[in-house]
């Protein structure tokens, strides 16, 4: 399943996420990494020094998604600024009229 505007694909299906009780806010493109992380956490009684590899890979995936969204938002803002500048230059009435000699 492809997510619009993202380079990552959904690797975990809805059925897998429901079966593994992944909370709805966490059902994103990184959910396929959250499933084994949560299993490891439960098996290791949530000890913070356990499951480091799984946690690191999940957090890296989430970080990459956030950075991707930030770049997309930056591009949108730049496009809006260009449109705003083009609108100001083309349709405004100059305060100082141009003379024939200038």
C-alpha positions as CSV (number, residue, x, y, z in Angstrom):
1,X,0.0,0.0,0.0
2,X,1.4,3.4,-1.1
3,X,1.0,6.5,1.1
4,X,0.5,9.7,-0.9
5,X,3.4,12.2,-0.5
6,X,5.8,9.7,1.2
7,X,8.7,7.7,-0.2
8,X,8.1,4.8,2.3
9,X,5.5,2.1,1.7
10,X,3.2,0.6,4.2
11,X,4.7,-2.8,4.9
12,X,2.4,-3.8,7.8
13,X,-1.2,-4.5,6.8
14,X,-4.2,-3.3,8.8
15,X,-4.9,-6.9,9.9
16,X,-1.4,-7.3,11.3
17,X,-1.7,-4.0,13.1
18,X,-5.0,-4.9,14.6
19,X,-3.8,-8.4,15.6
20,X,-0.8,-6.9,17.3
21,X,-2.8,-4.1,19.0
22,X,-0.9,-1.2,17.5
23,X,-2.5,2.0,18.7
24,X,-4.2,4.0,15.9
25,X,-1.8,7.0,16.2
26,X,1.2,4.7,15.6
27,X,-0.2,3.0,12.4
28,X,2.1,4.7,10.0
29,X,4.9,3.6,7.6
30,X,7.0,2.5,10.6
31,X,4.4,0.2,12.2
32,X,6.2,-2.8,10.7
33,X,9.1,-2.0,13.0
34,X,6.9,-1.2,16.0
35,X,5.3,-4.7,16.1
36,X,8.6,-6.6,16.8
37,X,9.7,-3.8,19.2
38,X,6.5,-4.1,21.3
39,X,6.9,-7.9,21.3
40,X,10.5,-7.6,22.5
41,X,9.4,-5.0,25.2
42,X,6.8,-7.4,26.6
43,X,9.2,-10.3,26.5
44,X,11.9,-8.3,28.3
45,X,9.5,-6.6,30.8
46,X,10.2,-3.2,29.4
47,X,13.8,-3.0,30.6
48,X,15.3,0.1,29.1
49,X,18.6,-1.6,28.1
50,X,16.9,-4.4,26.2
51,X,15.6,-4.2,22.6
52,X,18.0,-1.4,21.7
53,X,18.4,-2.5,18.1
54,X,14.6,-2.7,17.5
55,X,14.1,0.7,19.2
56,X,16.8,2.4,17.3
57,X,15.5,1.1,13.9
58,X,12.0,2.3,14.8
59,X,13.1,5.7,16.0
60,X,15.3,6.2,12.9
61,X,12.3,5.3,10.7
62,X,10.1,7.9,12.5
63,X,12.9,10.5,12.3
64,X,13.1,10.0,8.6
65,X,9.4,10.4,8.2
66,X,9.4,13.6,10.2
67,X,12.3,15.0,8.1
68,X,10.5,14.1,4.9
69,X,7.4,15.9,6.0
70,X,9.5,19.0,7.0
71,X,11.1,19.1,3.6
72,X,7.6,18.8,1.9
73,X,6.3,21.7,4.1
74,X,9.3,23.8,3.3
75,X,8.7,23.3,-0.5
76,X,5.1,24.3,-0.1
77,X,6.0,27.4,1.8
78,X,8.5,28.4,-0.8
79,X,6.0,27.9,-3.6
80,X,3.4,30.0,-1.7
81,X,6.0,32.8,-1.2
82,X,6.8,32.8,-5.0
83,X,3.1,33.0,-5.8
84,X,2.7,35.8,-3.3
85,X,5.7,37.7,-4.8
86,X,4.4,37.2,-8.3
87,X,1.0,38.5,-7.2
88,X,2.4,41.6,-5.6
89,X,4.6,42.6,-8.6
90,X,2.1,42.0,-11.4
91,X,-1.2,43.4,-10.1
92,X,-0.2,46.4,-7.9
93,X,-0.4,50.0,-8.8
94,X,3.0,51.8,-8.4
95,X,3.0,54.7,-6.0
96,X,5.5,56.7,-8.1
97,X,4.4,56.8,-11.8
98,X,7.0,56.1,-14.5
99,X,7.7,59.1,-16.6
100,X,8.3,59.1,-20.3
101,X,12.0,60.1,-19.9
102,X,12.9,57.4,-17.3
